[in-house]
Amino acid sequence: MSAFLQAVGYPSWALHALTWLPLAGIGGILLAPRARAGHVAFGWSAFLLVLSLGLWWSFDPAGELFQLASRAVWIEPWGVDYALGIDGIALFMVLLSTLTMPLAILASFRYIRQREKSFYSLMLLLQTGIVGVFVSMDLLLFYVFFELTLVPMYFIIGIWGGERRVYAAIKFFLYTAFGSLLMLVGILYLYARARSFLGAPTFFLPELLGTPLSLTEQLLLFGAFGTAFAIKVPLFPLHTWLPDAHVEAPTPGSVVLAAVLLKIGTYGFIRFALPLFPDAASHSWVTGIMLTLGVVGIVYAAWVAAVQPDAKKLVAYTSVAHMGFVIIGIFALTATGLQGGLMVMISHGISTGALFLLVGMLYERRHTRTISDFGGLARVAPLLATAFVITALTSIGLPGTSGFVGEFLALLGTFERHPGAGALATTGVIFAAYYMLPMVQRILFNRLDDPENRAMPDLSRREAGILAPLVLLMILLGVYPGPVLERMEPAVEAVLEHVDDGGSALASPPADRALRVEPAP
């Protein structure tokens, strides 16, 4: 497969195609009949998923740090480049994005009944923004894609959402836009410092890494970048926009928001905040604050989730708890912890996306998300119940599932340097069972005494096709995570070496892992 991909020149055009082809899909949607808009969007996103699978074989864990890279001048007087590339971290974020989008679109077929062309066009525009965020190697280009993701999600929530959709959409936009403006100020300051140091303007990440900054400058810039990313995660106490956005968003919007958009925040910490400001990231105050907020988020979100009567709101709060595990894994500043955080990101994207899909399927059947309205569904819908149980157990972190691998590694890495934080975070695993298992019990295994529940149909072939790949990945990554960990390990080690060395590791990489960025063909 690798030889074939090389023969067709896949490494030179793959990232460009994955970034921009969704816009071509929008043209196809607008030209198609209204009744076929969803099918065109699904076919286009499925094609992009197949196209993205080549990244797995094209990426060499023993090769350069950033691969499939290209760089071309975009705005020369300002030093802005059109620079793309992936490492072992961005690789899986791109694959998670291209997997999520066709499943979310396929789940929209019965849910979206008005303005179909606009909805599916916005979904593909959102895919361009998401993939662009993960492959950008120019800081200003990253910011453009980061902001681009706000627009389609705002309209997806605000037009196709629930009764309080406008409130939720505005709250989502204002929170994220505020963080974005702080990050923009930080980017411009860093640009000015780098220009005076290098003698030439640049936003190119590898060139910015060597910019000399005092500890005070690093702390302030880390605060600007970190606030933007913390809101996006979202990290306690900046999480309050998320439950409203999830509850009011249509099912496909909730799936994309949980599976992919939240990962932009944690990815931003790993890709930009840690490497650009290594002294600040490793400062005892910063790590202490971030670990504390991560642990508080885990415990607080679990307690709040446990008392939610609405299944969708319960799942929304689980995202805050899971992202807390990612944060403690990142700021443990150990290879084990960071790999664990990345595995939690992947597992959360799969399992929580599946939970929102399942809740949406229940809503389509009963037009309610209140947990007490259900009961005994395992007797009439065994396929749905099986998928629900496996997904819930993955969310809890049962051994043998992808959730266990990520949480175990994140906690193990945290225990290496911060045993107190690790011990407190471990209680989150117990609390996860406390809020998730009662919901499963009430929905699937209580008495089947409601006539509407007795008549509930099982999964259709379309719904089974949506859930099957997600359930398979939950088990596969739980049993055999080695290939994933192998591909992300070099990038994780490079980030941590960079932090430990105070900024020199990635700015001056060793010869066997040198960063080469070839000009775009």
Wavefront OBJ file of the C-alpha trace (Angstrom):
o trace
v 0.000 0.000 0.000
v 2.817 2.426 0.851
v 4.443 1.827 -2.544
v 1.181 2.510 -4.348
v 0.616 5.729 -2.399
v 4.122 6.892 -3.211
v 3.577 6.057 -6.884
v 0.505 8.287 -7.117
v 2.251 11.077 -5.220
v -0.113 10.839 -2.249
v 2.260 12.509 0.285
v 2.496 15.654 -1.848
v -1.234 16.331 -2.223
v -3.087 14.416 0.499
v -3.281 17.169 3.133
v -4.302 19.788 0.583
v -7.071 17.524 -0.729
v -8.379 16.667 2.736
v -8.457 20.343 3.655
v -10.077 21.840 0.585
v -12.116 19.110 -1.108
v -15.023 19.578 1.343
v -15.571 22.983 -0.279
v -15.967 21.257 -3.649
v -18.545 19.029 -1.978
v -20.527 22.143 -1.060
v -20.798 22.912 -4.776
v -22.181 19.439 -5.394
v -24.747 19.895 -2.615
v -25.949 23.225 -3.987
v -26.377 21.749 -7.474
v -28.173 18.613 -6.283
v -31.949 18.355 -5.724
v -32.978 19.193 -2.169
v -34.009 15.599 -1.457
v -30.544 14.349 -2.462
v -28.446 16.911 -0.562
v -27.781 14.546 2.347
v -26.729 11.718 0.040
v -24.285 13.977 -1.808
v -22.817 15.209 1.489
v -22.501 11.674 2.834
v -20.892 10.380 -0.364
v -18.405 13.239 -0.407
v -17.460 12.879 3.266
v -17.176 9.084 2.898
v -14.815 9.615 -0.044
v -12.700 11.921 2.127
v -12.635 9.267 4.863
v -11.310 6.683 2.402
v -8.806 9.228 1.114
v -7.590 9.976 4.648
v -6.870 6.307 5.387
v -3.781 6.631 3.220
v -2.259 8.776 5.983
v -1.921 5.642 8.116
v 0.350 3.921 5.591
v 2.118 7.095 4.427
v 3.163 8.132 7.920
v 6.472 6.590 9.016
v 6.954 6.499 12.819
v 10.716 6.344 12.285
v 10.772 9.216 9.777
v 10.940 12.961 10.193
v 8.926 14.556 12.933
v 6.544 16.369 10.572
v 5.625 14.480 7.419
v 3.591 15.014 4.248
v 4.707 18.615 4.723
v 4.600 21.462 2.249
v 5.230 25.167 2.491
v 4.499 28.007 0.090
v 4.551 31.775 0.478
v 1.058 33.167 1.033
v 1.421 36.830 2.139
v 5.119 37.551 1.709
v 5.360 41.049 3.285
v 3.874 39.696 6.527
v 5.747 36.411 6.511
v 2.556 34.349 6.281
v 2.996 30.910 4.722
v 0.573 28.298 3.493
v 2.299 25.510 5.439
v 0.780 22.104 6.141
v 2.151 18.989 7.820
v 1.309 16.283 10.335
v 3.106 14.449 13.097
v 1.956 11.436 15.096
v -0.394 13.648 17.114
v -2.119 15.474 14.254
v -2.384 12.207 12.308
v -5.028 10.777 14.619
v -6.899 14.030 14.988
v -7.315 14.178 11.200
v -8.435 10.539 11.047
v -10.891 11.122 13.897
v -12.308 14.128 12.033
v -12.746 12.330 8.720
v -14.373 9.359 10.498
v -16.802 11.489 12.500
v -18.168 13.633 9.683
v -19.732 10.954 7.424
v -21.268 9.222 10.453
v -22.745 12.515 11.691
v -24.113 13.293 8.227
v -25.613 9.808 7.901
v -27.271 10.312 11.291
v -28.861 13.517 9.955
v -31.058 11.868 7.330
v -34.146 11.563 9.555
v -33.305 14.429 11.914
v -32.816 17.307 9.453
v -36.077 18.084 7.636
v -35.658 21.738 6.686
v -32.996 23.766 4.867
v -31.160 20.561 4.065
v -28.777 22.132 1.538
v -27.692 24.799 4.008
v -27.185 22.280 6.800
v -25.048 19.851 4.809
v -23.050 22.696 3.253
v -22.242 23.996 6.727
v -21.172 20.511 7.825
v -18.642 20.292 4.988
v -17.445 23.833 5.654
v -16.943 22.790 9.271
v -14.863 19.834 8.089
v -12.540 22.155 6.167
v -12.026 24.263 9.281
v -11.407 21.261 11.529
v -8.894 19.531 9.256
v -7.183 22.854 8.595
v -6.663 23.385 12.326
v -4.921 20.030 12.714
v -2.614 20.292 9.688
v -1.588 23.967 9.886
v 2.067 24.677 10.611
v 1.739 28.447 10.237
v 0.357 30.152 13.316
v -1.777 32.699 11.445
v -3.133 29.983 9.155
v -4.053 27.984 12.260
v -5.871 31.005 13.660
v -7.858 31.442 10.437
v -9.036 27.826 10.538
v -9.630 28.055 14.305
v -12.006 30.972 13.742
v -13.584 29.324 10.712
v -14.915 26.475 12.855
v -17.007 28.951 14.867
v -19.173 30.117 11.991
v -20.763 26.858 10.766
v -21.218 25.500 14.293
v -22.916 28.731 15.362
v -25.489 28.378 12.578
v -25.886 24.620 13.059
v -26.862 25.198 16.692
v -28.772 28.429 16.101
v -30.941 27.236 13.177
v -31.446 23.499 13.679
v -31.205 23.335 17.478
v -33.809 23.085 20.237
v -36.069 25.682 21.845
v -33.202 27.673 23.412
v -30.975 27.330 20.363
v -30.306 31.058 19.855
v -29.188 31.503 23.464
v -26.921 28.438 23.258
v -25.437 29.492 19.914
v -24.661 33.030 21.075
v -23.150 31.761 24.327
v -20.970 29.291 22.418
v -19.824 31.993 19.999
v -19.097 34.672 22.610
v -17.113 32.361 24.876
v -14.965 31.034 22.057
v -14.556 34.382 20.312
v -13.326 35.989 23.551
v -10.633 33.330 23.902
v -9.738 33.688 20.238
v -9.127 37.415 20.586
v -6.756 36.822 23.490
v -4.885 34.281 21.394
v -4.697 36.731 18.477
v -3.062 39.314 20.741
v -0.566 36.642 21.838
v 0.145 35.653 18.240
v 0.843 39.251 17.214
v 3.150 39.826 20.180
v 5.045 36.615 19.461
v 5.276 37.615 15.789
v 6.786 40.988 16.717
v 9.350 39.392 19.058
v 10.299 36.772 16.463
v 10.667 39.423 13.765
v 13.080 41.437 15.856
v 15.042 38.290 16.711
v 15.169 36.713 13.235
v 15.285 39.936 11.248
v 12.420 38.751 9.038
v 8.679 38.362 9.541
v 7.345 34.820 10.075
v 4.405 32.912 11.524
v 5.954 29.533 10.688
v 5.859 27.347 13.796
v 9.356 25.763 13.590
v 10.897 29.236 13.203
v 8.915 30.697 16.095
v 10.077 27.962 18.468
v 13.474 29.522 18.971
v 12.177 32.991 19.846
v 13.849 34.168 23.084
v 11.232 35.145 25.655
v 11.582 36.044 29.305
v 9.698 33.982 31.864
v 7.223 36.832 32.377
v 6.580 37.049 28.638
v 6.103 33.289 28.436
v 3.661 33.270 31.350
v 1.586 36.069 29.841
v 1.571 34.498 26.393
v 0.771 31.092 27.838
v -2.153 32.732 29.625
v -3.438 34.245 26.364
v -3.097 31.029 24.352
v -4.149 28.859 27.281
v -7.372 30.776 27.903
v -8.442 30.277 24.285
v -7.663 26.578 24.427
v -9.169 26.100 27.907
v -12.482 27.558 26.720
v -12.437 25.245 23.731
v -11.648 22.112 25.806
v -13.668 23.229 27.917
v -11.795 23.321 31.205
v -13.549 24.021 34.512
v -14.703 26.761 35.270
v -14.907 27.872 31.611
v -17.161 24.964 30.688
v -20.605 26.489 31.181
v -21.251 27.029 27.463
v -20.888 23.311 26.682
v -23.994 21.763 28.321
v -26.237 24.396 26.709
v -24.610 23.909 23.303
v -24.890 20.126 23.488
v -28.488 20.048 24.697
v -29.737 22.543 22.104
v -27.636 21.355 19.154
v -29.099 18.835 16.708
v -27.716 15.324 17.105
v -25.099 15.597 14.310
v -23.947 18.922 15.734
v -23.509 17.397 19.185
v -21.570 14.491 17.678
v -19.091 16.723 15.848
v -18.803 19.101 18.793
v -17.990 16.308 21.246
v -15.927 14.077 18.979
v -13.751 16.676 17.279
v -14.239 20.343 18.181
v -13.367 19.913 21.854
v -10.089 18.278 20.791
v -8.973 21.520 19.170
v -8.417 22.927 22.662
v -6.311 20.066 23.989
v -4.483 19.819 20.653
v -3.687 23.522 20.901
v -2.059 23.012 24.303
v 0.130 20.223 22.925
v 0.967 21.767 19.553
v 1.419 25.425 20.509
v 1.257 26.304 24.213
v 3.804 23.738 25.418
v 6.403 24.062 22.619
v 6.214 27.847 22.236
v 6.329 28.620 25.971
v 8.200 25.694 27.552
v 9.395 27.518 30.673
v 5.864 28.700 31.441
v 4.331 25.291 30.708
v 6.711 23.571 33.120
v 6.489 26.270 35.805
v 5.244 24.848 39.090
v 2.459 27.415 39.362
v 1.149 26.649 35.877
v 1.270 22.877 36.231
v -0.293 23.151 39.680
v -3.157 25.298 38.406
v -3.795 23.139 35.350
v -3.690 19.875 37.306
v -6.015 21.337 39.935
v -8.520 22.538 37.349
v -8.319 19.190 35.556
v -9.017 17.221 38.741
v -11.807 19.582 39.826
v -13.361 19.250 36.387
v -13.288 15.457 36.610
v -14.957 15.310 40.013
v -17.340 18.254 39.646
v -18.641 17.191 36.216
v -19.193 13.638 37.475
v -21.256 14.850 40.435
v -23.343 17.165 38.258
v -23.851 14.456 35.631
v -25.137 12.047 38.271
v -28.210 14.193 38.998
v -29.205 15.075 35.423
v -32.682 13.915 34.353
v -31.893 14.639 30.681
v -29.758 11.932 29.041
v -28.167 14.377 26.603
v -27.183 16.814 29.333
v -25.707 13.935 31.337
v -23.544 12.936 28.367
v -22.547 16.596 27.895
v -21.131 16.769 31.419
v -19.197 13.547 30.852
v -17.228 15.448 28.200
v -16.020 17.925 30.824
v -14.894 15.015 33.024
v -13.106 13.214 30.195
v -11.339 16.367 29.066
v -10.141 16.728 32.662
v -8.289 13.433 32.228
v -6.697 14.807 29.065
v -5.534 17.953 30.869
v -3.901 16.069 33.750
v -2.243 13.737 31.242
v -0.811 16.700 29.331
v 0.391 18.696 32.326
v 1.874 15.717 34.108
v 4.615 16.391 31.507
v 5.500 12.707 31.212
v 5.500 10.597 28.063
v 3.068 8.127 29.616
v 0.693 10.874 30.733
v 0.750 12.708 27.409
v 0.162 9.514 25.448
v -2.665 8.708 27.842
v -4.186 12.133 27.274
v -4.054 11.603 23.529
v -5.658 8.170 23.849
v -8.434 9.705 25.972
v -8.975 12.271 23.211
v -9.364 9.525 20.628
v -11.504 7.281 22.829
v -13.701 10.164 23.956
v -14.267 11.180 20.349
v -15.434 7.666 19.511
v -17.443 6.772 22.630
v -19.063 10.130 23.384
v -19.891 10.617 19.729
v -21.593 7.216 19.863
v -23.458 8.157 23.066
v -24.879 11.274 21.436
v -25.873 9.209 18.411
v -27.661 6.698 20.663
v -29.460 9.412 22.612
v -30.473 10.976 19.305
v -31.855 7.644 18.078
v -33.898 7.340 21.263
v -35.174 10.886 20.790
v -36.241 10.168 17.203
v -38.346 7.263 18.510
v -39.875 8.814 21.639
v -39.304 12.597 21.216
v -38.006 12.769 24.767
v -34.586 12.623 26.387
v -35.826 12.309 29.970
v -34.246 9.169 31.423
v -37.312 8.270 33.494
v -39.463 8.057 30.348
v -37.620 4.934 29.247
v -37.288 1.460 30.688
v -36.825 -2.156 29.622
v -35.633 -1.320 26.113
v -33.181 -4.243 26.090
v -36.168 -6.588 25.658
v -37.489 -4.899 22.514
v -34.292 -3.392 21.033
v -31.405 -5.789 21.785
v -29.046 -4.357 19.148
v -29.510 -0.828 20.450
v -29.040 -2.076 24.021
v -25.829 -3.920 23.100
v -24.333 -0.846 21.459
v -25.454 1.315 24.385
v -23.874 -0.964 27.001
v -20.545 -1.288 25.162
v -20.384 2.472 24.623
v -21.254 3.235 28.255
v -18.627 0.796 29.523
v -16.053 2.406 27.230
v -16.976 5.821 28.628
v -16.495 4.477 32.154
v -13.095 3.024 31.231
v -13.718 -0.712 31.508
v -10.564 -2.799 30.854
v -10.614 -4.124 27.314
v -12.013 -0.896 25.907
v -10.283 2.178 24.510
v -11.453 4.240 27.487
v -9.408 2.155 29.891
v -6.178 2.498 27.905
v -6.355 6.289 27.842
v -7.404 6.833 31.441
v -4.936 4.278 32.778
v -1.994 5.868 30.965
v -3.079 9.411 31.889
v -3.382 8.467 35.559
v -0.147 6.474 35.510
v 1.732 9.406 33.993
v 0.230 11.765 36.570
v 1.241 9.459 39.438
v 4.864 9.563 38.235
v 5.245 13.236 39.217
v 2.063 14.254 41.025
v 0.732 11.319 43.048
v -1.729 13.488 44.984
v -3.416 14.772 41.824
v -3.365 11.262 40.406
v -5.079 9.831 43.475
v -7.836 12.447 43.409
v -8.351 12.020 39.664
v -8.693 8.257 40.110
v -11.904 8.840 42.051
v -13.344 10.121 38.790
v -13.346 6.554 37.476
v -15.594 5.508 40.370
v -17.862 8.528 39.905
v -18.113 7.721 36.181
v -19.680 4.386 37.055
v -21.967 6.193 39.504
v -23.489 8.441 36.822
v -23.327 6.145 33.776
v -24.534 2.774 35.079
v -27.789 4.085 36.648
v -28.680 5.707 33.310
v -28.060 2.417 31.502
v -30.093 0.574 34.128
v -33.074 2.922 33.893
v -33.171 3.092 30.108
v -32.466 -0.530 29.242
v -33.229 -2.789 32.186
v -36.021 -1.300 34.293
v -39.607 -2.504 33.903
v -41.031 -2.354 30.409
v -44.384 -0.853 31.391
v -44.850 2.005 28.916
v -46.779 1.083 25.725
v -44.582 3.417 23.651
v -41.465 1.662 24.925
v -42.969 -1.750 24.105
v -43.468 -0.642 20.522
v -39.994 0.817 20.094
v -38.184 -0.539 17.005
v -34.616 -1.807 17.139
v -31.734 -0.335 15.138
v -32.319 0.051 11.439
v -29.628 -0.982 8.979
v -28.597 2.661 8.598
v -28.298 3.119 12.361
v -26.423 -0.160 12.783
v -24.033 0.927 10.050
v -23.391 4.200 11.890
v -22.656 2.560 15.242
v -20.789 -0.557 14.082
v -17.443 1.092 13.206
v -17.463 3.073 16.446
v -18.155 0.019 18.607
v -15.484 -1.934 16.728
v -12.910 0.803 17.339
v -13.776 0.974 21.049
v -12.884 -2.706 21.393
v -9.981 -2.761 18.935
v -8.174 0.179 20.531
v -8.800 -1.315 23.963
v -7.310 -4.676 23.039
v -4.567 -3.597 20.630
v -3.540 0.062 21.065
v 0.093 -0.601 20.119
v 0.069 0.735 16.521
v -1.551 3.980 17.648
v 0.865 4.497 20.540
v 3.805 3.663 18.277
v 2.917 6.366 15.779
v 2.347 9.085 18.360
v 5.345 8.284 20.576
v 8.046 10.204 18.608
v 5.941 13.378 18.553
v 5.183 13.060 22.270
v 8.861 12.609 23.103
v 9.809 15.605 20.945
v 7.297 17.878 22.710
v 8.445 16.798 26.168
v 12.128 17.048 25.261
v 11.435 20.536 23.995
v 9.754 21.501 27.268
v 12.483 19.926 29.395
v 15.215 21.688 27.420
v 13.488 25.044 27.632
v 12.830 25.384 23.920
v 15.829 23.915 22.147
v 14.705 20.394 21.268
v 12.305 21.162 18.427
v 14.046 24.346 17.381
v 17.252 22.349 16.817
v 16.129 18.718 16.377
v 18.669 15.903 16.235
v 19.856 14.778 12.856
v 17.874 11.523 12.867
v 14.617 13.392 13.474
v 15.228 16.645 11.640
v 12.277 18.696 10.539
v 12.232 19.024 6.785
v 9.552 21.090 5.116
v 9.773 20.907 1.362
v 8.338 23.682 -0.834
v 4.888 22.936 -2.171
v 5.053 21.354 -5.659
l 1 2 3 4 5 6 7 8 9 10 11 12 13 14 15 16 17 18 19 20 21 22 23 24 25 26 27 28 29 30 31 32 33 34 35 36 37 38 39 40 41 42 43 44 45 46 47 48 49 50 51 52 53 54 55 56 57 58 59 60 61 62 63 64 65 66 67 68 69 70 71 72 73 74 75 76 77 78 79 80 81 82 83 84 85 86 87 88 89 90 91 92 93 94 95 96 97 98 99 100 101 102 103 104 105 106 107 108 109 110 111 112 113 114 115 116 117 118 119 120 121 122 123 124 125 126 127 128 129 130 131 132 133 134 135 136 137 138 139 140 141 142 143 144 145 146 147 148 149 150 151 152 153 154 155 156 157 158 159 160 161 162 163 164 165 166 167 168 169 170 171 172 173 174 175 176 177 178 179 180 181 182 183 184 185 186 187 188 189 190 191 192 193 194 195 196 197 198 199 200 201 202 203 204 205 206 207 208 209 210 211 212 213 214 215 216 217 218 219 220 221 222 223 224 225 226 227 228 229 230 231 232 233 234 235 236 237 238 239 240 241 242 243 244 245 246 247 248 249 250 251 252 253 254 255 256 257 258 259 260 261 262 263 264 265 266 267 268 269 270 271 272 273 274 275 276 277 278 279 280 281 282 283 284 285 286 287 288 289 290 291 292 293 294 295 296 297 298 299 300 301 302 303 304 305 306 307 308 309 310 311 312 313 314 315 316 317 318 319 320 321 322 323 324 325 326 327 328 329 330 331 332 333 334 335 336 337 338 339 340 341 342 343 344 345 346 347 348 349 350 351 352 353 354 355 356 357 358 359 360 361 362 363 364 365 366 367 368 369 370 371 372 373 374 375 376 377 378 379 380 381 382 383 384 385 386 387 388 389 390 391 392 393 394 395 396 397 398 399 400 401 402 403 404 405 406 407 408 409 410 411 412 413 414 415 416 417 418 419 420 421 422 423 424 425 426 427 428 429 430 431 432 433 434 435 436 437 438 439 440 441 442 443 444 445 446 447 448 449 450 451 452 453 454 455 456 457 458 459 460 461 462 463 464 465 466 467 468 469 470 471 472 473 474 475 476 477 478 479 480 481 482 483 484 485 486 487 488 489 490 491 492 493 494 495 496 497 498 499 500 501 502 503 504 505 506 507 508 509 510 511 512 513 514 515 516 517 518 519 520 521
